[in-house]
Amino acid sequence: MKTFIITIEIEHTDKSFATDEIQSFIAEIGSPRANFVKIMRKAFQETTLGENAHSIHVQYALKDENN
């Protein structure tokens, strides 16, 4: 079985990362009531690679390059 991994990195300056909009988005995707993972999984299942996939895992994390 082959695994296809897609990584998307979004870089912000410290100033833009601290804005209310970005902090609100981070809180929203991490919330138990959020449908972020379900939406991403469903969107990928509708693509050529995803239509016959046995399982799709969605991961997200924050990475601090300063540490």
N, C-alpha and C positions, 0 to 999 in steps of 0.2 A: 504494500500500500504506500502511496506517495502522499506527502504532506506539503501543501502550498501555504507559505506564510507571507502575509502582507503586513508591513510595519509602516505606520504613518506617524511622523514626528512633527509637532507644531511648536515652533520656537517663538518665544516672546521675550522682550526685554523685561527686566525686573519691574520697570515702571508700568508697562502695559499689563503684566501678569497680576499686578496688585489692584487692577481696576475692579469695580463692583460687578461688571458684566462677566468677566472671566471667573471671578471667585464664585459667582452665582451659578455659572455653568458647571464648575467643578463640583459644587455642592449638589447640584441637580443630578448629575450622572452617578454620583456616589450614594444617592438616597435610595433606601429600600423600595420606595414607591416608583422609582424611575423605570422607564421602559427602554433605556438606552441599549442594553445588551440585546433585548428582544428585537428592537428595530434594526440594529446592525445585522443580526443573524438572518432576519427575514429578508433584508435588502440583498444580502450576499446569496441567499438561496435562490434568488430570482436571476442570478447571473449564470453564464455558461459554466463556470467552474463550480458554482455552488449547487446547481440543480440536482446533481447526483451525489453530493457529499454525504457521507455517513454521519458526520458530526461536524459542527462548526463551533469553535471556541472564540469568544471575544474577550480580550484582555485590555486593560488600560491602566496607566500608572503615571505618576509624576516623577520626573528625573531632574535632579538639581546638579548642574554641571560644576557648581562652585565647591562641592564637597569631595 
